[in-house]
Amino acid sequence: MRVRTAGTVLVLGAALGVAFPTAAYANTVAVTVKSPGATSGPATANSEISTHADCGSGLISGGGINQATGTGNGNHVMGTSPSSNGTAEYTGSTGVVGTDVTHWLGIGGSGGQAESAFSTTPYAVCFTSNLISHTQVVMNKTNAPTAATTVGRVTATCPANTILLGGGARTTPASVGDFKPIASFPTFNNSAHDFGLKAAADGETNPDSWTAVGWANGTNSTNETYAYAICSGSGINISGVTVKVRYSEASGPTTGSTGKKVTVNCPSTDGKLISGGAAISGGSVTTTDFTGPGSGGDHLNGSFPSDASGNPVSDGTTTAAYWTAFTHTGGMSSPSTYSEAWALCADDGV
């Protein structure tokens, strides 16, 4: 087993030494998006609400979240992550923390203000494959950031001989209202990507890791940032599977109290959309180590499967092909700020 320091990568050799069949088969994929609709809240400042989407069939390959923001800046994503039962979180020991997960959490947090219009909607991407019949969740965490306007970056890496399907992010505690995850994206545990600090770029294939980034506007010694990688199960021959990254970056938002959406597509030649990610950053995240945006109040309000116009898909959708990032500034201007969206597309042998 190889362990890197907190804030980098935890790699488990759980699948090492497993004998794999030599034959490779086409990967037949089906995906259904499930969502229960919106949950209101938080109703008070510096607090959070938790809601969940669940797969009636299939396994979680990824998930998303979308929020109603009201007229202010207080609502923000606190977590978009897998769960064992729809309420329990993976925040304890690092490593492989769950198998064959079918639940996805959407956690919304408030800053120094709360409005009755605040709400959070979770999305579960439910995945079936003739090859990947089991999955596992790898979690890593870091006690960061503890200082204002610094990034807390942490990466979870899939075990050897498995393939990344998706991932998520979480920050705690909710009582620190200016603390939140501002990025959740696919990457690689290699030197070219600085072991997860640079994101996967458009057109890259088979990323093996997922990075989460925490961001705060103040100082707090107990801040924790969590990254989750959803990987194929051990002992599965994934030599015939290709997961392709689609990525888009756009300038902004730079004006205080404004939002921006960025949408990226899985074309049919890449297969089926199985998950996605989002970020608000200092830009160029695929070529340089991730840096924070222009203001400490900048945050995410959404990362979700969508149509081509950036509208969330409805419950039961089986044809989702786009992923949208919804970013937002705080009450101050945010120069040199960028928004990013990622889609992971799995080849389909049909």
Secondary structure, 3 states (H helix, E strand, C coil): CEECCCCCEEECCCCCCCCCCCCCCCCCEEEEEECCCCEECCCCCCCEEEEEEECCCCEEEEEEEEEECCCCCCEEEEEEEEECCCCCCCCCCCEEEEECCCEEEEEEEECCCCCCCCEEEEEEEEEEECCCCCEEEEEEEECCCCCCCCEEEEEEECCCCCCEEEEEEEEECCCCCCCEEEEEEEECCCHHHHHHCCECCCCCECCCEEEEEEECCCCCCCCEEEEEEEEECCCCCCCCCCEEEEEEEEECCCCCCCEEEEEEECCHHHCEEEEEEEEEECCCCCCCCCCCCCCCCCEEEEEEEECCCCCECCCCCCCCCEEEEEEECCCCCCCCCEEEEEEEEECCCC
